[in-house]
Amino acid sequence: MGCYYYPSLTGILFERKSLRALFYGLGSDGTVGANKNSIKILGEETDNYVQAYFVYDSKKSGSVTTSHLRFGPEPIRSTYLISSANFIACHQWEFINRVDVLEAAVEGATFLVNSIYKPKNLWDNLPKRVQKQIQEKQLKVYTIDANEVADKAGMGKRINTVMQVCFFALAGVLPREDAIAEIKKSIRKTYSKKGETIVAMNIQAVDKTLENLFQVEWQGKPTDTEALPELPSPVSESAPAFVHDVLGKMMMRQGDLLPVSALPCDGTYPSGTTRWEKRNIAAEIPVWEPDVCVQCGKCVMVCPHAVIRAKVYEPEQLTLAPGTFKHTGTRTQEWKAQGLEFTIQVAPEDCTGCKICVDVCPAKDKSSPNRKAINMAPQPPLREAERDNWEFFLNLPEPDRLHLDVHKIAHQQMQTPLFEFSGACGGCGETPYLKLATQLFGDRMLVANATGCSSIYGGNLPTTPWTHNAEGRGPAWSNSLFEDNAEFGLGFRVALDRHTRQASELLQALRTEIGEELVDALLASPQQDEADIFEQRERVESLKHRLEDILPLADAEKRLQLVNLRSLADYLVKKSVWIIGGDGWAYDIGYGGLDHVLASGRNVNLLVLDTEVYSNTGGQMSKSTPKGAVAKFAEGGKVATKKDLGLIAMTYGTAYVASVAMGARDEHTLRVFLEAESYKGLAKK
Amino acid sequence: MGCYYYPSLTGILFERKSLRALFYGLGSDGTVGANKNSIKILGEETDNYVQAYFVYDSKKSGSVTTSHLRFGPEPIRSTYLISSANFIACHQWEFINRVDVLEAAVEGATFLVNSIYKPKNLWDNLPKRVQKQIQEKQLKVYTIDANEVADKAGMGKRINTVMQVCFFALAGVLPREDAIAEIKKSIRKTYSKKGETIVAMNIQAVDKTLENLFQVEWQGKPTDTEALPELPSPVSESAPAFVHDVLGKMMMRQGDLLPVSALPCDGTYPSGTTRWEKRNIAAEIPVWEPDVCVQCGKCVMVCPHAVIRAKVYEPEQLTLAPGTFKHTGTRTQEWKAQGLEFTIQVAPEDCTGCKICVDVCPAKDKSSPNRKAINMAPQPPLREAERDNWEFFLNLPEPDRLHLDVHKIAHQQMQTPLFEFSGACGGCGETPYLKLATQLFGDRMLVANATGCSSIYGGNLPTTPWTHNAEGRGPAWSNSLFEDNAEFGLGFRVALDRHTRQASELLQALRTEIGEELVDALLASPQQDEADIFEQRERVESLKHRLEDILPLADAEKRLQLVNLRSLADYLVKKSVWIIGGDGWAYDIGYGGLDHVLASGRNVNLLVLDTEVYSNTGGQMSKSTPKGAVAKFAEGGKVATKKDLGLIAMTYGTAYVASVAMGARDEHTLRVFLEAESYKGLAKK
C-alpha cells in the first residue's frame, strides 16, 4: 500500500484521501459500462483500494442508472451506497429537473454535468433548486456538451467515453496523461473486434473531450433566500392518489422513504399506471402525414409501446380539437359512407423513438419517395402540442367493438390496447403480440406470466403496462416462478371452471326465485363472439339487480345461496386464460409444466415469445436457439438443432398449434390469435 | 368415555385397561389390511381410544410386516411402537424361526400362531428359543391352521379374515358375537363389488374359524436350563463380514441396534447382496424337464428375479455334480460339435414362484400336452437338493463372452445377469429389462435411477440386487430424485467424458515415457464390441504396470502426471450410461429434464419402464396412461390420450428411439438394446 502521489489534484482528494463518486446515467447510454471500466483501471493501475456499486431498476432501457465508485489508499469498509459524494456527474441533462442529483454532494464537491448549453448560459438554465444546492454547498461545476462531442466523432448518442475522460480529468485520481493512455488502451481492447473505424471514433472523442470541458463560474450570482424548493413529482396532479403519493415516490427514487403501510397489503397493484410515467426518452418521434396514409393500421399494430393509435369518429367531434390536431376522411368503405373522420395519433412523451412504425409503413409519397405516411422528427419542438393532441385523442369516443370486423387489421386496430407504455426496450419484438391479445381479449383475460423479459416489463414496479378500459375491465396479471408458470396458469383455469360451475349450480337451485327466463338465458349463452359476451354481461348485471331485490326477503338458507351467487356471478361471463413466457421458459425451464398443461387438454392459451435465446439475462442459448447460432453467452455456437416445440405440441393431437411472425404476415398473426382463443381444448369438445 | 364392560375377557385387559397388540404378517398376505379394518371397528363401535401403527420395509412383497394396535379407555399418548405387548400374533409360521416375535411379550400375554401343526404337535416344532420365552413369560398360546381354513373356504392363501376373527375371539375387546357381526358387515362392504361368491367365501371362513382355533397346553413340558439361544442370522456364515454383521442385523430387524460407525460413511454400499438373503417365499418353484426342453432361453430371459439360468459346459465338469443335478446334451449346432452339456438351473430359495417361466415356455411334451419343459412343483421337498444343485451350477465355469453370439437369445442368455433376486413383486414386468441390460453391458454400466418401483427394488436397504461379476465388475448404481434423474445421469456422462479426455491428454503428454505403441493403441481402440473392450482392458492393465515401473524414476512434475493418469486409467475403457425410471418419471415429473437430455444429443441410454401408471404409489394415472384407462387412484378414467413419448423424442431427429415388449417379441427387444447402446448420440457423430 503506502502513500500515493496525486499530481493533478483538484482539491478534495488530498485532504480526504479518498474519492466517493456518484454518476447519474440513462439506461443504455453506456454510463455503467464506462464506470466499470474506470474502476478496473483504478484498481489495476494504482495501489489503491477500489469499490463500485451499480444501481438500476428493471426497466429494460431508458431509466436512471447510478454508479457508486469508491477509491482510496485505505481499505474500503463501506458496504452501502454513497450518501456523501465528493464527485457527482450527471450524464443526462433532463435528470437535473427530476432527480435530486446533488442531494449527496458534500461541501466543495465537484459537479460535472452534460449539457447542451454553453458554459455561460448554463447557470440560468439550472432549476432554482439546483442553483441553491450549488451555492449552499460551494460546489465546483463543470460542463461539457458530450452529445455534440460524441456526435462529431461519429459515435451518435454514445457519450460514455467522453464522460469517462471528463471524470479522469476532474477527479485527478491518476495523472491525466496516464489516465488517457489507459482509456485508449481499454478502447482498443473493447472495440478492436468491431473494426478500426469504431476504435478511431472513440480515440477521436477522447482527444476532443478536454477542449470541450469547461468550468462554470457561478460565484457572485444572486442568492435566493427562500427554502429549498421541493423536487417536482414526476406524476401529474390528476393521477389517482395512490399513483401520485406512492408510485410517484418510487419513480423519484424515494421508495425507501415510504412507510410499509403505504404499500398494498396483499401485493395487488392497480393496473394502467405506466400512463402516468411520461418518460420522454425519445429524441425523435413519428409524425403522421394524413395525405400519404393508406389507413392500413400496420403502424398501430406493430408499435411495441402502444404509442401510435387510430380512431374513426363523427366530424362534429372535431369542434374542440387543438389547432394542430390532424385528421382526414376515412378510406374504409362502410365508414366513408357514414362520413367519418380518421386520425393516427402519437403519444409524444411515451414513445421510445424505436422507428418500427416508420419501417413498417407501406405508404410512400409518390412525388417524394423518402417521405412515408409516418416519418421521424425531433421530439422537443413537438412535445407540447402533441401532448395536447394526445389528450384530445384519448377523449374521442371509443369505437363500438361490436361493429368492428376484427379479422381486418384496419378495423381491429381500432380496439383499445390494454397493454401500453411498458418498460421494454424500444423496438421490443415481444410486446406487439401482448398488445394484440389485450386488444382482442383484454377485457376478460387472465395472464400467468413466466419469469423473463415479459415478467420484467410486465410487472415493473412502480408501474405496470397492463391496463383496463373505461369500464374498468382489463387483464388480471401475475408472475409466479420461471419453472411453474404453465401450472400456475392452469390453476387459473381450474379455479375459474370451478367457480363457473358453482355459479351455474346456484342458478339452477335458485331458478324459481330468480326467474326461469333469466336463468336459462344465462346458462345457454354460447359466448362465442363479442356480441354474445356483451349480452351475457348485461344478463349478469340483471342477475345482480335481481339478487339485490330478492335478498332482503330470503330466509337464512336461501340468503346464503344468494350471497354466494352474488359473489360468483361474474364467473358466468367467459374468461380467457393466457399462459405467457419466453423460450427460456417454454422450451427449457418451464417445459415440464408446459407439457403437462398441453397434455391436460384444458382450455388455456399458451403464448411463447420465442426470441431463440434467453433475452432477459443477456443471451444464453436455449433449446430454441437454432443450430450453429452464436449467442452472447454461448459463443461456441449451438450444436443441437432447434427444438420443434410446435411439432411436439401437435403429437398430442388435441391442441391448436400455430407459429406466427407479425413482421412476416400480420393478417396470419391476427387470424391465429382469434382461432387459438376460440379453440376450447380437449375438455370441452 | 366412561367405563367399558368386557364380557369375555381372556385376562390381562381388565387389569391393564388397555390392549397392546402386535401382529407379524407377510407383505401381501392381508395382515395390514385386516388390522386397519379391526382398528376401525374398535374405534367406531366402542367408546374407547384406538391407535395403530403399521411398519413394513420397502420390499415390494414378501417381507415381514408388523401392525401395532393400541386400544383402551384412556387417551393414548404413546407416540412410539409397542415394545411391551399383551397380545402377539404370528401370521406366518416361518417367522418363528427367524424373527424374535415374542421379544415384546409381557408376562401372561396371549400368543396366537398360524401353523400347519396340530395343537398337540405344535410345542415340539417350536424352536428352543420360543419354547423358553413362552415358559419364562408364562404365555397363553393359541394356534390355528389358517391356511387350511382359508383354502377350504376357497380363499387360497388369503388368511387375513381368519386371523382377524381369531384376534377378536382371543383379545376379547368386543363381545364375540358383536365382533363377528362387525367383521361380516365389513366383509360385505369391502367385497360386495367383487361379487357374492367372494363375500360368501369370507363369511364361510369366519364361521369356520372358531372351531379350528385351539389353545396349546405346554404346562409341564420340560424346561431348558441353558441361556436363551441367539436368533440365528439370516445370512450364511460364508457371507462377507459386512453382509453378515451389518446387513444381516438389518434383515433381522435389528438395524436400530447398529452403531453409526458400522455404516458406510459415504453411503456407498457393496453390490450383490440380495444373494445372501434367501427369502424362501415361493410355495412352488419351477422344475426343469431336460427331455422336453428346446433350449430356447426364453425362461431365462423372462425371469424377473434371475433365478432361472442356463449354462453350457464340458461334460467332465459333471464329475462332482450332486446326484439330482440335471443336464442334457446341448442342441445348439456349434456347441453340439464340441460335445457340450446343457443345464437350466433354478435358485430354489430366491424364486418368488411367479410362474412366468412356465407361461412363456414354448416346449410341450407331445405325449402329455400339459407338461411343459418347465412346470411348477412345491418348494419345501425340493429346497435342500436344489440348493446344492444351485451352488454346483454357480461354480460351473462362466461362458466365454467373446464367443457368444449376443444376437441369439439362446446364446445371449448364457451371459451372467448382474441384477438378481430383487425385492420387486413376484412376476415383475420391469426387472427382466434391467437384467437384460446388465447381461449385455453390466460390466461397464453406470445407472442413474429415477424414484419409483425401480429405485425401491433397486436400492432396497439392507440389500441390493445390482451385482458384479467374478472380476468385480458390475453396474455402479445411484438414485437421486424423482424430478432430476435425467440430469443426474447426464452428469455421469459429462464427468466420464471429461475424465476420459483428461486421461487421453495425459497419455499424449507422457507418450515418450509410456511408449508410443501402447499410447497409440489405447487412443485408437474403437471399443465397438466385447472383443475390443476386452483388449482395451488388457491395454489399461499394461498401462498400469508401466506406470508403476516409471513412477519411482520420475521427477516431481512428471510424477504428478503419472499419478493422475494412474487414477484415470480406467476411464480409457468405454462406459455405458443408463438413465432409468418409470413413466411417472419419464412422462411427468422428470420429463423436463429428460427432454433436456434428449436435446443435448449426448451419448446416454434412456430406459423408460412404462407401466402406464404410477406403480410404486399404488396406481395414479400418468401422461402415459391410455385414454379411458381406469387406475386404482384414477377411477374416473383417463380423459386425454396416451402421450407419445417416442414420437416426441423423434422430433429431435438425433435420438435412437424404440419401443419394446419382451412378451410380444423378445428378439426385437434384444436387438433394440444392442442397437440403442451402440448409438453414440449427436455429440460423437
Contacts between the chains, C-beta under 8 A, distances in Angstrom:
chain1	res1	chain2	res2	distance
A	588	B	596	6.9
A	589	B	592	7.7
A	590	B	592	7.9
A	591	B	591	8.0
A	591	B	592	5.1
A	591	B	595	5.9
A	591	B	596	8.0
A	592	B	589	7.7
A	592	B	590	7.9
A	592	B	591	5.1
A	592	B	592	2.8
A	592	B	593	7.6
A	592	B	595	7.6
A	593	B	592	7.6
A	595	B	591	5.9
A	595	B	592	7.5
A	595	B	595	7.6
A	595	B	623	7.7
A	595	B	643	7.9
A	596	B	588	6.9
A	596	B	591	8.0
A	596	B	623	7.2
A	599	B	623	4.9
A	599	B	640	5.6
A	599	B	643	5.6
A	600	B	640	6.7
A	601	B	639	6.8
A	601	B	640	5.1
A	623	B	595	7.8
A	623	B	596	7.2
A	623	B	599	4.9
A	639	B	601	6.8
A	639	B	682	6.8
A	639	B	683	7.1
A	640	B	599	5.6
A	640	B	600	6.8
A	640	B	601	5.2
A	640	B	652	7.5
A	640	B	654	6.8
A	640	B	682	6.1
A	641	B	652	7.2
A	641	B	653	6.6
A	641	B	654	7.3
A	643	B	595	7.9
A	643	B	599	5.6
A	643	B	651	7.6
A	643	B	652	7.1
A	644	B	651	4.9
A	644	B	652	8.0
A	647	B	651	4.9
A	648	B	648	5.2
A	648	B	651	5.5
A	651	B	643	7.7
A	651	B	644	4.9
A	651	B	647	4.9
A	651	B	648	5.5
A	651	B	651	7.5
A	652	B	640	7.5
A	652	B	641	7.2
A	652	B	643	7.0
A	652	B	644	7.9
A	653	B	641	6.6
A	654	B	640	6.7
A	654	B	641	7.2
A	682	B	639	6.8
A	682	B	640	6.1
A	683	B	639	7.0
